[in-house]
Amino acid sequence: MKTVLITNHEEHRQALQEIERLWNAVPGSKDEVWLEELVNAVEAYESAKFSDQPKDESR
C-alpha cells in the first residue's frame, strides 16, 4: 500500500483527476485500494489547507 501525501495545488488537482478515473473501481480490486488512498490524501490536504475557512452550515 502506498502512502500518499499531497503537498500542493497541482498534486491535489492530479489526485482529483485520478479519483474521477477510479470512481467506479471494482470492489476489492487494487484500483479500489488506490482510490481509497487518494481519497484519504485529498481529505487530509483539504482539511489542512482549508481548515481556517468558515464551514458551510447550509448542508
C-alpha positions in Angstrom: 0.0 0.0 0.0 1.3 3.4 -1.0 1.2 6.3 1.4 0.1 9.4 -0.5 1.0 12.9 0.7 -0.5 15.8 -1.2 1.6 19.0 -0.6 0.4 21.5 -3.3 -2.3 22.6 -5.6 -1.0 20.6 -8.6 -0.8 17.4 -6.7 -4.3 18.0 -5.4 -5.6 18.6 -8.9 -3.9 15.4 -10.2 -5.3 13.4 -7.3 -8.8 14.6 -8.0 -8.5 13.6 -11.7 -7.2 10.2 -10.7 -10.1 9.8 -8.2 -12.6 10.6 -11.0 -10.9 8.0 -13.2 -11.1 5.3 -10.5 -14.6 6.2 -9.2 -16.2 3.0 -10.3 -13.4 0.7 -9.4 -14.3 -2.9 -8.8 -14.8 -3.6 -5.0 -11.7 -5.5 -3.7 -9.5 -4.5 -6.6 -6.1 -2.8 -6.5 -7.8 0.2 -8.1 -10.3 0.4 -5.2 -7.5 0.4 -2.7 -5.7 3.1 -4.6 -8.9 5.1 -4.8 -9.3 4.9 -1.0 -5.7 6.0 -0.5 -6.2 9.0 -2.8 -9.5 10.0 -1.2 -7.8 9.9 2.3 -4.9 12.0 1.0 -7.3 14.6 -0.6 -9.3 14.8 2.6 -6.2 15.4 4.7 -4.9 18.0 2.3 -8.2 19.8 2.1 -8.6 19.7 5.9 -5.2 21.2 6.4 -5.5 23.7 3.6 -9.0 24.9 4.1 -9.4 24.5 7.9 -9.2 28.2 8.5 -12.3 28.9 6.3 -15.7 29.0 7.8 -17.8 25.9 7.2 -20.9 26.0 5.1 -23.6 25.1 7.6 -26.3 25.0 4.9 -25.5 21.4 4.0 
